[in-house]
Amino acid sequence: MKLGPFTVYSYGLMVALGFAIAAFLIYRKAPKFGLDRNQMIDLLILMLISGIIGARLLYIILNLEYYFAHPAEVFNLSRGGLIWYGSFFGGLAAVLWYMKKKSIDFWQAADMASPYIALAQGVGRIGCFLNGCCFGVEAPAGYPLAVVFPGSCSPVHPTQLYACLALISIFIILAKWQERRRFKGEIFLGYCLLYSTQRFFIEFLRGDNPKVAFGMTMSQFFSILLFTAAAVIFARRISTWKKGNTGLR
């Protein structure tokens, strides 16, 4: 889309919209969790920047052959080229550094922000759909939800929209879950469990990610890793809560 001399890309626009919505909701919610609003916005900006860098780096690492041949494409994000797990680990590292520096309770902040992060991701997936990246495998003949993207003649699964619906559902679940939180970390760990689950299954329908082993993509292996780690930590923290049973710990 052209706005005078400027080109506005749908992908970047939806990512920015998702970020703005999350920032607004986090700003409103922070005091209820005893968190400083301005620190949370600073944290969100840091997470966005470090997350984009991490997501791009992981994508480049997994596609080194292409970027060795086309080095000028390294900084071209107009066609996507970001992997969420790179964003997660890159953003997490930056967040932990900032929280330690500012003495912020990680679990408390993560519990507060997790629903809105999922919502922002859901909005961002609409950008993926408009951009035509993160597309699905060829759909069966007559499949009513199949779409044909520009430059292609094959109807494919709109996996971007599947992910969008899954993430919005996760947002709703986590927002309700917050009201019944029993221990610190419960909502964030729930987010990790739910996100990794939906990503694992939707990946079976992705047409842009190569299979690396056992018929699975690299993102599916990351999903298994994240789900396992979150499940172990969740079990330990709920066990500790049950033993103490004195409220949030």
Stockholm file with secondary structure:
# STOCKHOLM 1.0

chainA/1-249         MKLGPFTVYSYGLMVALGFAIAAFLIYRKAPKFGLDRNQMIDLLILMLISGIIGARLLYIILNLEYYFAHPAEVFNLSRGGLIWYGSFFGGLAAVLWYMKKKSIDFWQAADMASPYIALAQGVGRIGCFLNGCCFGVEAPAGYPLAVVFPGSCSPVHPTQLYACLALISIFIILAKWQERRRFKGEIFLGYCLLYSTQRFFIEFLRGDNPKVAFGMTMSQFFSILLFTAAAVIFARRISTWKKGNTGLR
#=GR chainA/1-249 SS CEETTEECCHHHHHHHHHHHHHHHHHHHHGGGGTCCHHHHHHHHHHHHHHHHHHHHHHHHHHTHHHHHHCGGGGGCCTTCCCCHHHHHHHHHHHHHHHHHHHTCCHHHHHHHHHHHHHHHHHHHHHHHHHHTCSCBCBCCTTCTTCBCCTTCCSCBCCHHHHHHHHHHHHHHHHHHHHTTCCSTTHHHHHHHHHHHHHHHHHGGGBSSSCEEETTEEHHHHHHHHHHHHHHHHHHHHHHHHHHHCSSCC
#=GC SS_cons         CEETTEECCHHHHHHHHHHHHHHHHHHHHGGGGTCCHHHHHHHHHHHHHHHHHHHHHHHHHHTHHHHHHCGGGGGCCTTCCCCHHHHHHHHHHHHHHHHHHHTCCHHHHHHHHHHHHHHHHHHHHHHHHHHTCSCBCBCCTTCTTCBCCTTCCSCBCCHHHHHHHHHHHHHHHHHHHHTTCCSTTHHHHHHHHHHHHHHHHHGGGBSSSCEEETTEEHHHHHHHHHHHHHHHHHHHHHHHHHHHCSSCC
//
